[in-house]
Amino acid sequence: PKSFLNRFTKVYVEALTSDDLQAIVSSRFPSIPMSLVHSMIKFNSTVHQDVVEHREFGDLGSPWEFNLRDVFRWCELIVFAGCNESLELAGRFACDIYLHRFRSIQDR
């Protein structure tokens, strides 16, 4: 009911830009090189565009959301494993964060 909605304040927040995400991630995970942070954020943005905006795949299980939380989880795995400098090893964790989330074999 409308009377219930009147009890809350609506807040509109713009989406974080890539620069915002890089600043947040690099301050939270200073041991990860900025070049790797940049690659991770670019990957996250590409997945978001392909799945959420363009709907190129991932219909089963949608709606999807790929955001800062996913990048944080990815960074935590990288730091925990001690592979801060290795793009290849860091890329393996993308499977855990992104790939295994999809429900169909075709989407994976």
Order of alpha helices (4+ residues) and beta strands (2+ residues): alpha-alpha-alpha-alpha-alpha
